[in-house]
Amino acid sequence: MGQALWRLPPRQQQQLQEELADRLADQEAGQEQGRDGGPQRIAPQQCYGPDIYHLLRTRIGGKERHGCIDLEMLPPELGITILSYLNATDLCLAGCVWQDLGNDEYLWQGLCKSTWGHCSIYNRRLPAGFSYRRLYLQLDEGCLTFNANAQEGISYFMFKGILVDHPKELAKFIFYTRRLNWKMLRVYLDERRDVLDELVTLHNFSNQFLPNALREFFRHIHAPEERGEYLETLITKFSHRFCTCNAGLVRDLGLSPDAVYVLCYSLILLSIDLTSPHVKNKMSKREFIRNTRRAAHNVSDDFVGHLYDNIYLIGHVAA
């Protein structure tokens, strides 16, 4: 849709190219008098095609307009990208300036789905008079409520009909949303283990190296700051999911969920050892291989060595 808006008729394309060619020729041939009286040649400017200014000028009939570019002249995809950086209050103010945009339901629908990738209400038949602008404000209000109190935030979403009280629906909402406070999210998942189970199954670790998969896992489900039962639960669920996604690789390497569990703990401890400024004597690669092989006998030295190199070069798995 956005690309179609930028396509110009052949005649306008030719006129635009001729105008740019004439301007470039004038600049290359133009000379101006310097302060010393001698001719000073203006450096020719490169032209790689029509820029956004000329495209906008062509779309409005060649008229000059001063001030900010009107967002209504931009493709919808670009307008959504620009407006996605604004919060709900700023968007309402922008809607007062650009009234057509403020009443554009397709624009608000794009903002909702680009910010909150999954909501139960998306899959239902919407009633007459439904407003995506109102939905955006409700989603923003719900996230602010969640970041203050997780249970109240989820209750708000359910009260407004945005979410359904089902573990899979709640897990999808969490997985595709980036506006939830990770501390509140960690507390909520610790209380709702059924939602945590569904959230783990949404991850696909196929053909991923173990440390990279663990980083992706902790990017969505943040690890607790201290070791305890919740961390053990997370690593256990990750180990089973990793083995399920990489059944062939796990079989070839002779791994099991218990062996992956041990390797994950070793990677976390190694990450702390190599990145913490309080640890003066860093663990060497040989020491890591020796210590890991004591707990996981079926793992080869080369594989454990690659694990060490990944942490050493890339960094912490749970940062």
N, C-alpha and C positions, 0 to 999 in steps of 0.2 A: 504493500500500500504506500509506504513512504517512498520507495524507489519510483513508483509511478508518478508521484507528485513532482519529482525532480525532472522528469522527462519533458523536453521541450519540443515543439514542432520543428521540423527540419529548417523552415525559413528562419525562425528565431535563433536556432542553433548557428546557422550560417551568419546571421547578422551579428550575433555575439562574438563569434570567432573573428569576423572582419574587424569589429570594434577593438578587440584586444590586439589583433595584429597591427592595426594603425597606431594604437597607443604605444606598442612596443617599438615600432619603427620610428616614431617621433622621439622617443626617449633615447634610442641609439643614435639618432642623427642630431639631437639637440645639443647645443653648446651654450654655455653662459660665461659671462665675463667674470674673471676672478678679481680679487682685490688688487693684484699686481698689474691688471690690465690685460694679461694674457688669457687666451681661451682656455677654459677648463671643461674638459669633456665629462659628461655625466655617465657614470658607469651603467651599462645596460643591465636591466633586471631580467631575471629568468622568469619565464611564464610556462607553467606546466598544465595549463587548462583553466577554465573558469573557476574562480573561488566562490565562497558562499555569498560574498557581497554582490557579485555580478549575477549570481543565480537569483538572489532575492530581488535585486533590482529589475531583472527581467520578468519575474513573476508579478511584480506590482506595476508593470507597464513602463519601466524606465524612469519612474519618478524618484527624485531624491527625497529621502526622509532622514531627519536627524534624530539622534538619541539612541536608545536601546533597540535592538532588533525585536520585532514583534514575534512572540512565540507562535502565533497563529500562522505565520508564514513558514514555519519549520515543519518537516515531516513529523507525523505522530510519534514515531519511535524516538526521534531525537528530543522532542518535547517531553516525553515521558522520562527519558534519562535525565534531563535537566531538572525537572520537577521532583524526581525521586530523592534529590538531596535536601529537600525542604521538609520540615516537620508539618504537623497538621495545622498549626496556627499560621505559619507562613504560607501554606497552600491556600488557606481561606483568604488571606490578604491578597495573594496573587489572583485568586478568583474574582476579587472585587475590581482589580485593575483590568484583567482580561476576562470580561464577563462571558464571552463565548466559550472560552476554555473552562470557566467555572461551571458552566452548564453542560459541558460535553461529557456525557455518560461513558462514552468509549474511552476517553482519557482517564477518568476515575477508575474504570474497570481495569485498565492497564496498570495504573498505580497500585491498586489493591493486589493484583495477582503477581506483580513483580516484587512487591515487598513481603506479602504473605502468600507463599506459593500454594498452600493448600488450606482450605476451609471447608467445612461440611456444607455450608450454604452455597458454595459454588456448584455443587452437584444436585441441588434441588431446583424445582421449578419456581422461579421467582414470582412473587405476587405483583399485581398491577400497582404501579406507582412506586416500585422499588427504586432506590437511589444508591448508586455505588459511592457517591460522595458521602452520604450519611454512613455507609458501611465503612468507608475509609476512616472517618472520625471515630467510629465505634471500635474499630480494630486498634487504632492508635491509643484510645482511652483504655482499652483492655490490656494492652502491653504495659502501659504505665502502671496500671493497677497490679498486674502480675509482678512487675519489678519491685513493687512495695510489699505485696503479699501474694504468693503464688496461688494459694487456694482461692482467694477472692478474685484473682484475675481469671482463673478458669471458670469460676462460677459466673462471672460477668459475661464471658463468651457464651456460655450455655443459656443464660437468661435472655440474651439478645438473639438466640437462635443461630449464632455463628458456628458453634461447634456442637457435636453430639457427644454425649458421655459414653464413648466407646474407646477402649485402649488404642486400637489401630488409628482411629481418627485423631485422637490427641497426639499420638506419636508422629503422624504425618505433619500435623500443624507445627510441632516443635522442630521437626527435621528440616522443614522448608522455611523457617522463620529465623531471622538473625537479630531481632530486636528484643529478645528475652534476656534478662540478666542471668549470667551463668551461675551465680551463687544461688539465686532463687530457684533456678532450674535444677541445680544439683539437689537442693532440699526437696523439691517436688518429686523428682525421680527416685530419691531414696525412700519416699513414702509410697509412691505408686510403682511398685515393681512390675505390675502388669503392663504399664505404659513403657517402662524401661525395656521389657522383653520385646515388645513390638518395635521400639526404636532401634534396637540392635539389629533386628532382621531387615531393616531398611538399608543397612550398609552392605555394599558389595565390594568385597576385598579380593576379587578374582585377579590373579596374575599380579598381585602387589607384593613387594618385598615386605617382610614382617615388620621392620621398624616404621616404614612408610604407612602401612596399614594401621599400625598402632597410633601414629600421629593423627591420621584422619579420624580415627575413632575418638580420641580425646579432644579433637577440635569440635566435635558435636556434643560429646558427653564429657564435660570437664572432670578431671581427676580430683579427688579430695586432696586437701593440703597435708593431711596426715594419713599414715597407714592405718587400716582398720578393716572392719567387715565389709564396708561399702566398696572399698578399693578391691578387695578380694572378689567380691561379686562381679564388679566390672571386668576384671581380668578373666574370670571364669567364663563369662558370657562372650567376651571377645574371642577367647581361645576356641570355643565351640563354633562360633560363627566363622572364624578364619579357616578352620579345618573343613567346614561345610562348603565354603566358597572355593577352596583349593584342594579338593579331594585327591586329584591325581598327583599334585606336587607333594602333598603331605604323605601319600603312600610311597612315592619314590624316595623321599628323604627319611622315611621311617619315623615320622613324627606322629604324635597323638595329641589330643587336647591337653593332657597333663604335661607333656613335653613343651607344648607351646606356652602353657601357663608359666612354667619355669623360665623359659626364655624371655617372656614378657617381664617378669620380675627382675631378671638379670639386666635387661635393657633399661628399666627404670632406675635401678641402683647404679648402673654405669653412667647414665645420663646425669644423675646427681653428682657422682664422683668427678666427672670430667668438666662439668659446668659450674660447680659450686666454688666460690672463691675461698671458702673456709677449708677446703681439702687441699693440703699442700702437696702431698705425695700422690700423684694421679696414678690410677690403675693402668698398668701396661697391657698391651695386647696379649702377651703371653700369659699374664696372670688372669685375664678375663677368660681366655680359652681354657685354662686349667680349672678355674673355679666353676665354669659353666659345664664342662664335661663331667665333673663330679656329680652334678645333679641330673644331667641329661646325657645318658651314656650313648644313645644311638645317634647323636648329632656329630657330624664330621668337624674336624678342626677348621677346614676351609670355610664351611658355612658360618661357624661361630666367628671366625676372623672377619668375614664380610659384615657381620652384625656390628662388630667393634668399629670397623672403618666407617660405617654409615653414621653411627653416633658421633664419632670423632669429627667427621667432615660436616655433617648437617646440623647436629645439635640434639637437644633434649626431645624425647618422644612425647612428653606431656606438658610442654611449655605453653 
